[in-house]
């Protein structure tokens, strides 16, 4: 049987809106987690008076097991629907969720946004919608969760749909094209099939909506780019960089270049899920052994590319950014940390070139003196040390970034021009 097409799915939303429970329920309803394991968790959870945490525990326990065993491929959660097999990227509950979402969700083909019916839109809900758009996630499913807590009230559902739609429209999503599904992850309403508790809802269940997603186009025709997550030294083998292929195809025997360090090597072998493979395509999490590369030559944040079309190292770059939040205002000279693919690099905003209308993208002001929360702008940026970024029009997968400072995401953006060294 041919392998089903693969989709990376981000599950996003405010911290207590039920992301873990939803993921646990999806794993359970698709048979990815055996029933007896859930029963065991249910019993344990009930004993400490937290029955509702059973599904969330599945995720956390899997995470702990993963944290103990270092595996070369990045452990992910897999579940299958009739049409696709899904990997849940960046499981919820991570303290630095937004940062992960930027470096991780650039890898997501689609996202489920959970919004609790009891709370509606929260600050993180907005932030995650903004980021999804900036990160190029074009397919969204909205799960209006915890419907059991509002007694499956249609009026409340409609209010939340209206709240969320406003923000979706603000960043350029079309609410009419997005399913808003009333669910209870704990009770299982509208996760697998239609629920008797919401006779007024006529749309798909979560699994139904997942089956309706469009298959992503795999960017095999672009130059090879693999942002490095880690590099291991394995005795008897040598240096093994680990990362996810974003674009292009890597084959054993290929001549590669690591930037910004400018180290060349030859791929000896490629491993995926502990098996040797002849080639790796976009979406594959791989470890690969490289001849001619020493331990100190490759580190997290580097990018591996084809030696003939090496990754672009920026001396300066121009970007379009959206300011999500900032306590005061951003001016030229500001030097926050840019998170781009797997790299975290301090960069200075050299100049503010244009202030844009975030809805239309038209120029509102040339050379503004400052920009603040809610503004979109075109800016010129200088990395404080060599750093790989690509023009969004050429290799979109490496053209997006987030700007973080003071423990929060200040802005998100995309590179629209690069001046190389």
N, C-alpha and C positions, 0 to 999 in steps of 0.2 A: 504493500500500500504506500502510495506517495505521501510524503510528509505534508501535513496541512500548512498553509501559509502562516508565517509567524508574525505576531504583533507585540510590540512593547507597550505596556499599559501603565500609565502613572495614575495613582489614586491620590487625589489632592483634596484640600479643604481645611477648614479650621480644626484646631487641635482636638476638640471634644465632640466632633460631629460624626464620629463613628467610622473612620476610615479602616481601622484595624478590624473592626467587627464585620464590616462589609467585605473586606478581602477574605477574612476567615470563612464567612458564609459562602462566598463564591467558590472557594477551594473545596468546601464541604459539599455544596450543591452540585458541583461538577465531578465529584468523586476523586478529587486530587488529594484530599485528606481522608483517610479511612474513617468510617463512622465510629469504630471503637475508640479511636484516639479522641475524637470530639466527646464521646460519652465519658471517657476518663477525665478530660478537662472539666466537663460539666459537673461531674461529681466533686472534683477537687474545688472547683469554683464555688459550688453551692455550700460546701462545708465551711468556707470562710465568708459566706454570705455575699458572694459576688457572682451569682449565677450568670449575670449578663456578660461577664468577661470571657466566657468559654471560647468564643471565636477569636477574640483578640489574643487570647493566650496562645492559640495555635501559631500565630505569627511571631509572637515574642519568643516562644520556645524554639521555633525553627531558627530564629535569629541567634539565640544563645548557642545553639548547637553549631551554627555557622561560625560564630565568633571564636569558638574553641578550636575548630579544625581549620587550618589554613589550606584552602584549596586554590589551585591556580586559576580556575575559571571563577568568575564572580558569581557566587551562589545567588540564584534568583528563585522566585516562586513561579511555578508553572501550573496553568490549568487549561483545559481544552473546552471549546464549544464545538458545535457541529461543523463550523466553518473554519475556525482559526485555532492555533494554539497560542496562548497568551503568556507572556512573562510579565509579572508585576515588578516594575523597576522602582527602586528607592522606596522600600516599604515604609509605611507611615510610622510615626512615633519618634522619628529621629530629631534630636534636639536642634540640629542645625538644618532643619528641613528645607528651608528656602534655598540655602546654598546648594544643597544636594539636588534640589529640583532644577537648579540652573545647570549644574554640570551633569545632572542625571536626566532631567526631562528633555534636554536637547536630544536625548535618546528615545523619547517616548513617541510612538506613532499616534496615540490617542490618550485621552485622559477621562477618568470619571471624577467629577467634582462632587463631593458630598457636602450638603448643606442641611443642617438639622432644622426640621419644621418648627421646632420649639424656639429656635434662636433666630432663624433667617440669616441675613448677610452679616458677617463679622469682618474685622480688619483683614484677617488672613484670607478670607474668602476672596476679597477684592484683590489682594496681592497675588494670589494663586491664579486668578483669571488673567490679570495683567501679564504675569510671567508666562503663562501658557501661550498667549498670543505672541509675545516677544520671542519665545523659544521655538516658534514655528509649529506648535501643536494645533492642527487645524480641525481635528475631530474631537468633539466634546460630548459627553453624556452627563447630564445633571441628575444626581440621585438626591431627591428630597427625602432625607432619612428621618428616622424616629417618628414616623407617622402614628405609631401606636401611642406616643405620648400626647398627641393632639387629637386622639380619638378618631383618626382617619377622616378629619374634617376637610371637605373639599374647599371651603372658603379659605381656610388657612393655607392649603396647598396653592391656591390661586394668588394669594398675597405674596408668598415666597417666590413663585414664578415671576411675578411682576418685579419684585426687588432685584432678583438675580438678572433678569432680562435687561434692566437699566444699565447694569455694569457691563454686561456682555456687549451691549450696543456701543457703549462708550469706547471700548477698545477695538471695535470693528468685527466682532462676531455677529452672526445673524441668528437671533433667538428662534426664528421660525424654522431654522434647519436643525435645531438641537432638541433631542428628546429630554423632557423633564419628567422623571419617573418617581411617583410617590412610593417610598419603600419603608420597610422596617427590617433592617439587617438582622436584628435580634430575632424577630418573629418569622422572618423569611418572606414577608409580603412582597410580591412583584420582583423577586430576585430571579427565580427560575421560571415561574409561570404567573399568570394573572391571579390576583388575590380577590377573594370574595369580600374582603373588607373595603375595597375601593371600587364598587360597581360603577361609579361615575367616571373612572379613568379608562380610556379606550386604547392607549398606546402600548408599546412593547414593554416586556419585562427587561431587567438589566441584561440577562443573557441574550434575549431577543435583539436588544439594541446593539450589543457587542457583535452579533452575527451580521448586522446591517452596516458595519463599518466598511469603508473602502480599503482595499488592500494597498499598503504603501508601495510606492515605486522604489525599487532598490537601486541606489546610485552606483552601480558597478562601472558605469562609463566614465566617472570622474577620476582624477588622479588619486592614488592610494593615500589615505590619511588614517593613522592610528594614534590617537592621544594615549600617552602612557599613564597607566594607573599606578604601576609599581614596577620595580626591576629586582628580580631575585638572583642570587648567585647560588647555583646548585652544583654541589661537588661532583666532578666527573662529567658535567655537562657544560657549565660555563654560565654566562649571563643570559637570563631569561626575562625579557621585558613582557609585561602583561597589559593588555588593553582591549578596547573594543574597536573593531574595524568600523569607521564611520563612512568612508567612501572608498571606491576602487576595490581591487582584488589583490590579495597577497598570495604569492605562490612560493613554494619551497625553491630555493636557488636564486631568488630575486636579489638584485642589488638595491639596498635601501640606504636612506640618509636620515639621521636623527637631527632635528633642529630644536632649539637654537644652538646647540653645541657643535653642530656641523661634523658629526661622527658618521663615517660610512661603514657599512658592513654587508655581509651576505647572509641571507636567511638559510639556516641549515635545516630546521624542521619547525612545524607548526603543530601545536596541540590544542584541542578543544574538548572540553568535558573529559579530560584524561585520555583522549585518543589522538593518535597522530593523524593529521589530515593533510591532503596534498595542497589544498588552497583554502583561503578564508575570505568570506564576503561580508558586505556591510551588515551589521547587527551581530556578527559573531564575536563572542568574548574569547580571546585566545591568549596563550602563552607561546612565545616563539623564541627559538634559540638562534643567536646571531653570531657568526664568525667575525672576528676582528673588532669586537666591542668589549671593553672592559667594564668592570663593575661601576666605576665612577663616571663612565661616559653617558649613562642614561639615567634619568630620574623622572619622578612623577611631574607631569606638566610639559614634558617634551612631546614632540610629535614625530612619529615615524612616517616617512613617505618614500615614494619611488625616487631612486637616485637621479633619474632623468627629470622628474618634476618635483623637486624637493619642497617641503613646506615653506610657506612665506614667513620670513622673520621681519617684523615691523620695526622701523626706526621711529616712525610716527604713523598714526592712522586717523582717518576721519570716521565718525560714527553718528548714527541717529540714536538718541537715547530718550527714554521716558523716565521722568523723576517720580518714583513711587512715594517716597517720604524723605523729608530732611528737616531737622529741627529749625534751621534758619534758611539759608539760601546757598546755592552753589555758584562760585565765581571762578575765574581763571586762576590757576595756581593750586587748586584743590588736588590732593593726592591720596585718593582712597585705593582700596584693593579691588582689582578686576578679576573676576572668576570667569575663565573662558576655557572650554573643554575641561581638561584636568589641571589646568594651570591656575595658580593664584599669584598675581603679580601686581605690585603697586605701580600705578600709572598717574601721571600728572595731566590734568585738563589744561592744555596750553591756551586755548581760546574758545569762547562761545561764539559760534559763527552765525547761527540763525535760531530764532525761536519759532516753533511751528504750531499750527493749530492741530491738537492731537487727533481731532476727528477727520479733518480733510487732508492734513499733511502739507497745507499751504503755508508759506512764510508769513509770520505775523510781524516779525521785527528782525532787522539785521543787527549783528553784533550787540546783543543785549548785554547789560552789565552783570546780570545775575539770572539764574533760573531757580524755580522752587517747585515744591511738590505739585504734581498735576501737569507740569509743563513738559512739552516735547521739544527737543532741540537737536541741532547739528553742531557737533563739537570736534575740535582737533585734540588728539591725545598723544602723549609721549610716555612709553613704558620706561620705568626706571632701570630695567635690565632687559636683555634680549628676550623676545616673547613671540610665539607663533600665533598669528591670527590671519584668517583669509577673508577676502571680499565676499559678502553675503551672496552676491550675484553669481560668483564662480563656484564656491564650495560652501553652501549655506550651513552645512553641519558644523563648520568651524568659524562661522562668522558672528555667532551670538555670544553675548556675555552678560554678566550681572555685575553691578558695582556695589560693594559692601563696605560699611564703616560702622563703628560703634555697635557691632553685634547685630546689625540689621541690613536688609537689602535697601539700598538708597535708590538705585535705578537699574533699569535693564536696557539693553541696546543691541545694535547690530552694526557691523563694520561695513562702511560703504566705499572705502578707498584706503589703500595702503601705500605708504612711502617706505621702500625697503632700504636696508643699510647700504 
